[in-house]
Amino acid sequence: MNTKRIEAIQKETAYPDSISVQQALLKVWNECEQEKAVKNNAVLPHVSNWVAVTDRLPVEAKHRMSSDVLTIAGNKMSVKCYDYELGCWTGSPHITVKYWMELPKPPCC
């Protein structure tokens, strides 16, 4: 799989810019890259730390909330946590978070 093949697949779909098409193509791309690495006896590359909200939510930490995570909503990144009691992300209710990623651990003192 290469970028030309991805562009060809996008042109064949009814909604090439839809998030579901983009996610499917990214998943296939990642799988192809991992297969190449296995065939070459290489260590699997870490492709992405981003997790789709449709795949899973952050782990519940305390008080029915997740710990802080970096989120993407539209073209904006921000730090939020997921409220399991209310079933939504903290912050503006009209913004839909699509992806999230764990924050790095802070440096030691």
N, C-alpha and C positions, 0 to 999 in steps of 0.2 A: 504494500500500500504506500502510495506517495501522494504529494499534494495535488498532482494532476488528476489522480484517480478520485480523490476526495471531491475535487471540483466537478468532475464528471457525474459523480453520484448526486451531488447537490442539484445539478441542473436537471436530473431525472425526477426529482421529487416535486410534489405540488407546492410545498412550503419549504424551500431550501434554507431560509433564514430562521426557521422555527427552532426553539431551544431543544425540542425532542430530537430533531434531526442532528443538530450540532452535538448533543450528548451522545447519540448513537455513533456518530462518526468518530468522536473522541475515544469512545470505548473500543471501537474496532482498531483505531490507530494504536492505542495503548497495548491491546492484545497482540497486535502484529509486532510491535517493538519488543515485547517480552518474549515472544516466540523466537525472534531473531537472536536475542541474547542467550536463550537456552540452547539454541542450535550451535552457537559459537562458544558454549561452555563459559559464558561470561556471567558475572554477577548481574542480577536483574536491576535495571536502572530504576531509580525512584522517579516515576513519571510526574506525579502530582500529589500534593497534600490536600487539595480541595476535595470536599465531599459534597455531593448533590443532596439537597434537603430531601429529595424524593428517595434517596438510598437509605439515609438514616439521619437521626438528629444527634446532637452532642449528648454525652452521658450526663444524667442528672447528678448534680453535685450535692447541694443541700438546699433546704427550704423550697423544694420542688422547682429549683432553678438549675440550669447548667452553669458551668464555669464560663468566664468570658471567652469568646471565640471571635475570630475575624470573619466578617460576613461580606457577601457581595449581593447587592440588591440593585438591579439595573446596571448602571456603570459606576456605582458608588460602593466603596469599601468602608466598613465601620466595625467597631467592636460592640458586640451585643451578647446577650445570653438568652437562652430559650426558657420561657416560663411554662412548665409542664402543667401547672394548675389552670392557667388561662388558655393554654394551647397556642401560644404565639410568641414572637420575638419581642424583646424590650425595644422601646423607641416608638417611632411613628407607626400606627396600625395600618396605614394605607400602603406601606412599602412591603413588597414581597421578597423575602430573602430566598435566593436560588442556591447558593453555595456557602459553605463555611469551612474554616480551617482552625485547628488548634493553634493557640499562641505559643511562641517559643518560651522556654523556661527562662526566667531572668538570670543574669549573671550572679554568681556567688559574691558575698560581701568580702 
